[in-house]
Amino acid sequence: MRQTNLSQTTAATRRLRYGLFAIAIVAVTAAILFAMGRNPICPCGTVKLWWGVVNSPENSQHLSDWYSASHLIHGFLFFGIAWLVFRRWSFGARLVAALLVECAWEIVENTPAVIQHYRETTISLDYAGDSIINSLSDVGFMALGFYLASRLPVWVTVIVAIALELFVGSVIRDNLTLNVLMLLWPIEAVKTWQAAA
């Protein structure tokens, strides 16, 4: 009985520790983004649950947008990679590692060099970076994707990811796959096709 109580206490302490690490990572990310001069919320002065107009100054400024699906898929991918590479780690440790990667990306994505690269190589001609609330929401979507991937069968996760990519790609002519392609290896024909939307 005592051994069971001790193991339950140890597990609870470990979960609390990972939860505090997660909160600290997100808080530090917000502080860094603020120090970089990112707007806490949309310069329009409001916080909206959803913003669906891609080519507008309010894109990537609110709680969710078409690119939220990409961050959900980040969570799927990070869970799969963490399961393969860090299989012996607990769920909490793997989630903390995923948060570190996602938060690092949110910081890098909002540097002047990457913002300028987006403008030059993608359809995001007016892209000015994310608001802090949008970046933190993106991190939340990644964490949700990570959690869902831990609970859903692999085949369901794969089908959801493909469906999201196809749906978002058909609606806005952009998605995670096209975003990565255009950032790493810009193709003028793809940019022309995207601009025609």
KOLDO-821162 format. One record per residue (C-alpha): x, y, z; residue in one letter. Coordinates in pm, whole numbers. Layout:
KOLDO-821162
<site><X>X</X><Y>Y</Y><Z>Z</Z><resn>A</resn></site>
...
//
This chain:
KOLDO-821162
<site><X>0</X><Y>0</Y><Z>0</Z><resn>M</resn></site>
<site><X>278</X><Y>240</Y><Z>98</Z><resn>R</resn></site>
<site><X>466</X><Y>156</Y><Z>-225</Z><resn>Q</resn></site>
<site><X>156</X><Y>236</Y><Z>-433</Z><resn>T</resn></site>
<site><X>106</X><Y>571</Y><Z>-257</Z><resn>N</resn></site>
<site><X>475</X><Y>656</Y><Z>-309</Z><resn>L</resn></site>
<site><X>463</X><Y>575</Y><Z>-680</Z><resn>S</resn></site>
<site><X>142</X><Y>780</Y><Z>-719</Z><resn>Q</resn></site>
<site><X>304</X><Y>1075</Y><Z>-538</Z><resn>T</resn></site>
<site><X>615</X><Y>1046</Y><Z>-756</Z><resn>T</resn></site>
<site><X>404</X><Y>1037</Y><Z>-1074</Z><resn>A</resn></site>
<site><X>202</X><Y>1341</Y><Z>-961</Z><resn>A</resn></site>
<site><X>522</X><Y>1530</Y><Z>-876</Z><resn>T</resn></site>
<site><X>665</X><Y>1447</Y><Z>-1217</Z><resn>R</resn></site>
<site><X>348</X><Y>1566</Y><Z>-1394</Z><resn>R</resn></site>
<site><X>353</X><Y>1889</Y><Z>-1192</Z><resn>L</resn></site>
<site><X>718</X><Y>1943</Y><Z>-1284</Z><resn>R</resn></site>
<site><X>649</X><Y>1894</Y><Z>-1655</Z><resn>Y</resn></site>
<site><X>347</X><Y>2124</Y><Z>-1631</Z><resn>G</resn></site>
<site><X>560</X><Y>2395</Y><Z>-1471</Z><resn>L</resn></site>
<site><X>829</X><Y>2348</Y><Z>-1738</Z><resn>F</resn></site>
<site><X>563</X><Y>2385</Y><Z>-2008</Z><resn>A</resn></site>
<site><X>424</X><Y>2704</Y><Z>-1854</Z><resn>I</resn></site>
<site><X>777</X><Y>2845</Y><Z>-1815</Z><resn>A</resn></site>
<site><X>864</X><Y>2769</Y><Z>-2178</Z><resn>I</resn></site>
<site><X>551</X><Y>2944</Y><Z>-2304</Z><resn>V</resn></site>
<site><X>601</X><Y>3242</Y><Z>-2069</Z><resn>A</resn></site>
<site><X>965</X><Y>3285</Y><Z>-2177</Z><resn>V</resn></site>
<site><X>857</X><Y>3263</Y><Z>-2542</Z><resn>T</resn></site>
<site><X>600</X><Y>3539</Y><Z>-2488</Z><resn>A</resn></site>
<site><X>862</X><Y>3754</Y><Z>-2313</Z><resn>A</resn></site>
<site><X>1112</X><Y>3705</Y><Z>-2596</Z><resn>I</resn></site>
<site><X>850</X><Y>3789</Y><Z>-2860</Z><resn>L</resn></site>
<site><X>756</X><Y>4102</Y><Z>-2663</Z><resn>F</resn></site>
<site><X>1123</X><Y>4203</Y><Z>-2638</Z><resn>A</resn></site>
<site><X>1148</X><Y>4155</Y><Z>-3015</Z><resn>M</resn></site>
<site><X>876</X><Y>4418</Y><Z>-3058</Z><resn>G</resn></site>
<site><X>590</X><Y>4186</Y><Z>-3152</Z><resn>R</resn></site>
<site><X>240</X><Y>4323</Y><Z>-3086</Z><resn>N</resn></site>
<site><X>66</X><Y>4150</Y><Z>-2793</Z><resn>P</resn></site>
<site><X>-262</X><Y>4148</Y><Z>-2990</Z><resn>I</resn></site>
<site><X>-376</X><Y>4258</Y><Z>-3335</Z><resn>C</resn></site>
<site><X>-291</X><Y>4624</Y><Z>-3405</Z><resn>P</resn></site>
<site><X>-662</X><Y>4658</Y><Z>-3490</Z><resn>C</resn></site>
<site><X>-722</X><Y>4652</Y><Z>-3112</Z><resn>G</resn></site>
<site><X>-947</X><Y>4345</Y><Z>-3095</Z><resn>T</resn></site>
<site><X>-898</X><Y>3975</Y><Z>-3030</Z><resn>V</resn></site>
<site><X>-1106</X><Y>3750</Y><Z>-3255</Z><resn>K</resn></site>
<site><X>-1157</X><Y>3376</Y><Z>-3220</Z><resn>L</resn></site>
<site><X>-1120</X><Y>3324</Y><Z>-3598</Z><resn>W</resn></site>
<site><X>-982</X><Y>3525</Y><Z>-3888</Z><resn>W</resn></site>
<site><X>-1023</X><Y>3369</Y><Z>-4232</Z><resn>G</resn></site>
<site><X>-891</X><Y>3630</Y><Z>-4475</Z><resn>V</resn></site>
<site><X>-535</X><Y>3524</Y><Z>-4565</Z><resn>V</resn></site>
<site><X>-426</X><Y>3827</Y><Z>-4765</Z><resn>N</resn></site>
<site><X>-504</X><Y>4090</Y><Z>-4503</Z><resn>S</resn></site>
<site><X>-318</X><Y>4274</Y><Z>-4225</Z><resn>P</resn></site>
<site><X>-518</X><Y>4080</Y><Z>-3964</Z><resn>E</resn></site>
<site><X>-393</X><Y>3739</Y><Z>-4077</Z><resn>N</resn></site>
<site><X>-180</X><Y>3572</Y><Z>-3805</Z><resn>S</resn></site>
<site><X>-303</X><Y>3830</Y><Z>-3553</Z><resn>Q</resn></site>
<site><X>-594</X><Y>3651</Y><Z>-3384</Z><resn>H</resn></site>
<site><X>-652</X><Y>3327</Y><Z>-3193</Z><resn>L</resn></site>
<site><X>-703</X><Y>3104</Y><Z>-3496</Z><resn>S</resn></site>
<site><X>-680</X><Y>3119</Y><Z>-3873</Z><resn>D</resn></site>
<site><X>-623</X><Y>2886</Y><Z>-4167</Z><resn>W</resn></site>
<site><X>-266</X><Y>2822</Y><Z>-4051</Z><resn>Y</resn></site>
<site><X>-385</X><Y>2683</Y><Z>-3717</Z><resn>S</resn></site>
<site><X>-430</X><Y>2351</Y><Z>-3900</Z><resn>A</resn></site>
<site><X>-57</X><Y>2351</Y><Z>-3980</Z><resn>S</resn></site>
<site><X>28</X><Y>2385</Y><Z>-3612</Z><resn>H</resn></site>
<site><X>-210</X><Y>2101</Y><Z>-3524</Z><resn>L</resn></site>
<site><X>-18</X><Y>1889</Y><Z>-3777</Z><resn>I</resn></site>
<site><X>310</X><Y>2004</Y><Z>-3617</Z><resn>H</resn></site>
<site><X>181</X><Y>1835</Y><Z>-3303</Z><resn>G</resn></site>
<site><X>107</X><Y>1513</Y><Z>-3495</Z><resn>F</resn></site>
<site><X>456</X><Y>1515</Y><Z>-3645</Z><resn>L</resn></site>
<site><X>632</X><Y>1601</Y><Z>-3320</Z><resn>F</resn></site>
<site><X>449</X><Y>1322</Y><Z>-3139</Z><resn>F</resn></site>
<site><X>551</X><Y>1072</Y><Z>-3407</Z><resn>G</resn></site>
<site><X>915</X><Y>1184</Y><Z>-3403</Z><resn>I</resn></site>
<site><X>930</X><Y>1192</Y><Z>-3023</Z><resn>A</resn></site>
<site><X>775</X><Y>845</Y><Z>-3005</Z><resn>W</resn></site>
<site><X>1037</X><Y>711</Y><Z>-3247</Z><resn>L</resn></site>
<site><X>1341</X><Y>889</Y><Z>-3104</Z><resn>V</resn></site>
<site><X>1254</X><Y>926</Y><Z>-2734</Z><resn>F</resn></site>
<site><X>1034</X><Y>623</Y><Z>-2684</Z><resn>R</resn></site>
<site><X>1155</X><Y>567</Y><Z>-2327</Z><resn>R</resn></site>
<site><X>1066</X><Y>922</Y><Z>-2224</Z><resn>W</resn></site>
<site><X>735</X><Y>991</Y><Z>-2054</Z><resn>S</resn></site>
<site><X>455</X><Y>1173</Y><Z>-2234</Z><resn>F</resn></site>
<site><X>530</X><Y>1487</Y><Z>-2030</Z><resn>G</resn></site>
<site><X>899</X><Y>1487</Y><Z>-2122</Z><resn>A</resn></site>
<site><X>818</X><Y>1440</Y><Z>-2491</Z><resn>R</resn></site>
<site><X>559</X><Y>1719</Y><Z>-2480</Z><resn>L</resn></site>
<site><X>810</X><Y>1956</Y><Z>-2317</Z><resn>V</resn></site>
<site><X>1060</X><Y>1876</Y><Z>-2594</Z><resn>A</resn></site>
<site><X>791</X><Y>1945</Y><Z>-2857</Z><resn>A</resn></site>
<site><X>706</X><Y>2275</Y><Z>-2687</Z><resn>L</resn></site>
<site><X>1072</X><Y>2378</Y><Z>-2697</Z><resn>L</resn></site>
<site><X>1087</X><Y>2313</Y><Z>-3073</Z><resn>V</resn></site>
<site><X>755</X><Y>2485</Y><Z>-3147</Z><resn>E</resn></site>
<site><X>836</X><Y>2788</Y><Z>-2931</Z><resn>C</resn></site>
<site><X>1180</X><Y>2817</Y><Z>-3090</Z><resn>A</resn></site>
<site><X>1011</X><Y>2816</Y><Z>-3432</Z><resn>W</resn></site>
<site><X>765</X><Y>3087</Y><Z>-3324</Z><resn>E</resn></site>
<site><X>1060</X><Y>3305</Y><Z>-3222</Z><resn>I</resn></site>
<site><X>1259</X><Y>3238</Y><Z>-3542</Z><resn>V</resn></site>
<site><X>948</X><Y>3282</Y><Z>-3759</Z><resn>E</resn></site>
<site><X>903</X><Y>3633</Y><Z>-3624</Z><resn>N</resn></site>
<site><X>1256</X><Y>3757</Y><Z>-3689</Z><resn>T</resn></site>
<site><X>1292</X><Y>4027</Y><Z>-3956</Z><resn>P</resn></site>
<site><X>1492</X><Y>3793</Y><Z>-4182</Z><resn>A</resn></site>
<site><X>1226</X><Y>3521</Y><Z>-4187</Z><resn>V</resn></site>
<site><X>941</X><Y>3771</Y><Z>-4223</Z><resn>I</resn></site>
<site><X>1120</X><Y>3921</Y><Z>-4524</Z><resn>Q</resn></site>
<site><X>1182</X><Y>3573</Y><Z>-4666</Z><resn>H</resn></site>
<site><X>810</X><Y>3496</Y><Z>-4636</Z><resn>Y</resn></site>
<site><X>729</X><Y>3815</Y><Z>-4824</Z><resn>R</resn></site>
<site><X>974</X><Y>3737</Y><Z>-5103</Z><resn>E</resn></site>
<site><X>904</X><Y>3368</Y><Z>-5156</Z><resn>T</resn></site>
<site><X>540</X><Y>3312</Y><Z>-5063</Z><resn>T</resn></site>
<site><X>201</X><Y>3468</Y><Z>-5133</Z><resn>I</resn></site>
<site><X>223</X><Y>3649</Y><Z>-4797</Z><resn>S</resn></site>
<site><X>326</X><Y>3985</Y><Z>-4945</Z><resn>L</resn></site>
<site><X>179</X><Y>4182</Y><Z>-4652</Z><resn>D</resn></site>
<site><X>299</X><Y>3942</Y><Z>-4382</Z><resn>Y</resn></site>
<site><X>434</X><Y>4140</Y><Z>-4087</Z><resn>A</resn></site>
<site><X>480</X><Y>3857</Y><Z>-3840</Z><resn>G</resn></site>
<site><X>247</X><Y>3712</Y><Z>-3578</Z><resn>D</resn></site>
<site><X>96</X><Y>3885</Y><Z>-3279</Z><resn>S</resn></site>
<site><X>206</X><Y>3732</Y><Z>-2949</Z><resn>I</resn></site>
<site><X>-145</X><Y>3598</Y><Z>-2884</Z><resn>I</resn></site>
<site><X>-142</X><Y>3430</Y><Z>-3227</Z><resn>N</resn></site>
<site><X>201</X><Y>3275</Y><Z>-3161</Z><resn>S</resn></site>
<site><X>87</X><Y>3139</Y><Z>-2824</Z><resn>L</resn></site>
<site><X>-231</X><Y>3009</Y><Z>-2983</Z><resn>S</resn></site>
<site><X>-18</X><Y>2835</Y><Z>-3248</Z><resn>D</resn></site>
<site><X>176</X><Y>2669</Y><Z>-2965</Z><resn>V</resn></site>
<site><X>-156</X><Y>2562</Y><Z>-2813</Z><resn>G</resn></site>
<site><X>-269</X><Y>2406</Y><Z>-3142</Z><resn>F</resn></site>
<site><X>60</X><Y>2215</Y><Z>-3158</Z><resn>M</resn></site>
<site><X>7</X><Y>2086</Y><Z>-2803</Z><resn>A</resn></site>
<site><X>-349</X><Y>1984</Y><Z>-2893</Z><resn>L</resn></site>
<site><X>-219</X><Y>1797</Y><Z>-3199</Z><resn>G</resn></site>
<site><X>45</X><Y>1627</Y><Z>-2984</Z><resn>F</resn></site>
<site><X>-220</X><Y>1517</Y><Z>-2734</Z><resn>Y</resn></site>
<site><X>-460</X><Y>1396</Y><Z>-3004</Z><resn>L</resn></site>
<site><X>-183</X><Y>1196</Y><Z>-3171</Z><resn>A</resn></site>
<site><X>-112</X><Y>1027</Y><Z>-2837</Z><resn>S</resn></site>
<site><X>-475</X><Y>916</Y><Z>-2811</Z><resn>R</resn></site>
<site><X>-584</X><Y>845</Y><Z>-3170</Z><resn>L</resn></site>
<site><X>-485</X><Y>541</Y><Z>-3375</Z><resn>P</resn></site>
<site><X>-198</X><Y>621</Y><Z>-3612</Z><resn>V</resn></site>
<site><X>-415</X><Y>569</Y><Z>-3920</Z><resn>W</resn></site>
<site><X>-672</X><Y>821</Y><Z>-3793</Z><resn>V</resn></site>
<site><X>-399</X><Y>1079</Y><Z>-3725</Z><resn>T</resn></site>
<site><X>-258</X><Y>1031</Y><Z>-4076</Z><resn>V</resn></site>
<site><X>-602</X><Y>1062</Y><Z>-4238</Z><resn>I</resn></site>
<site><X>-682</X><Y>1378</Y><Z>-4036</Z><resn>V</resn></site>
<site><X>-346</X><Y>1534</Y><Z>-4135</Z><resn>A</resn></site>
<site><X>-397</X><Y>1455</Y><Z>-4504</Z><resn>I</resn></site>
<site><X>-758</X><Y>1578</Y><Z>-4495</Z><resn>A</resn></site>
<site><X>-654</X><Y>1905</Y><Z>-4330</Z><resn>L</resn></site>
<site><X>-373</X><Y>1958</Y><Z>-4583</Z><resn>E</resn></site>
<site><X>-605</X><Y>1892</Y><Z>-4878</Z><resn>L</resn></site>
<site><X>-892</X><Y>2101</Y><Z>-4742</Z><resn>F</resn></site>
<site><X>-683</X><Y>2403</Y><Z>-4642</Z><resn>V</resn></site>
<site><X>-479</X><Y>2375</Y><Z>-4963</Z><resn>G</resn></site>
<site><X>-796</X><Y>2377</Y><Z>-5174</Z><resn>S</resn></site>
<site><X>-947</X><Y>2674</Y><Z>-4990</Z><resn>V</resn></site>
<site><X>-647</X><Y>2910</Y><Z>-4959</Z><resn>I</resn></site>
<site><X>-391</X><Y>2748</Y><Z>-5194</Z><resn>R</resn></site>
<site><X>-151</X><Y>2716</Y><Z>-4904</Z><resn>D</resn></site>
<site><X>-91</X><Y>2461</Y><Z>-4629</Z><resn>N</resn></site>
<site><X>197</X><Y>2318</Y><Z>-4425</Z><resn>L</resn></site>
<site><X>346</X><Y>2128</Y><Z>-4719</Z><resn>T</resn></site>
<site><X>338</X><Y>2428</Y><Z>-4954</Z><resn>L</resn></site>
<site><X>461</X><Y>2660</Y><Z>-4680</Z><resn>N</resn></site>
<site><X>768</X><Y>2446</Y><Z>-4614</Z><resn>V</resn></site>
<site><X>831</X><Y>2400</Y><Z>-4987</Z><resn>L</resn></site>
<site><X>815</X><Y>2773</Y><Z>-5058</Z><resn>M</resn></site>
<site><X>1035</X><Y>2861</Y><Z>-4761</Z><resn>L</resn></site>
<site><X>1307</X><Y>2608</Y><Z>-4840</Z><resn>L</resn></site>
<site><X>1287</X><Y>2577</Y><Z>-5219</Z><resn>W</resn></site>
<site><X>1071</X><Y>2850</Y><Z>-5375</Z><resn>P</resn></site>
<site><X>910</X><Y>2756</Y><Z>-5708</Z><resn>I</resn></site>
<site><X>784</X><Y>3045</Y><Z>-5917</Z><resn>E</resn></site>
<site><X>507</X><Y>2837</Y><Z>-6074</Z><resn>A</resn></site>
<site><X>367</X><Y>2750</Y><Z>-5729</Z><resn>V</resn></site>
<site><X>385</X><Y>3116</Y><Z>-5622</Z><resn>K</resn></site>
<site><X>199</X><Y>3220</Y><Z>-5940</Z><resn>T</resn></site>
<site><X>-68</X><Y>2953</Y><Z>-5880</Z><resn>W</resn></site>
<site><X>-109</X><Y>3064</Y><Z>-5517</Z><resn>Q</resn></site>
<site><X>-133</X><Y>3432</Y><Z>-5614</Z><resn>A</resn></site>
<site><X>-418</X><Y>3358</Y><Z>-5854</Z><resn>A</resn></site>
<site><X>-648</X><Y>3258</Y><Z>-5567</Z><resn>A</resn></site>
//
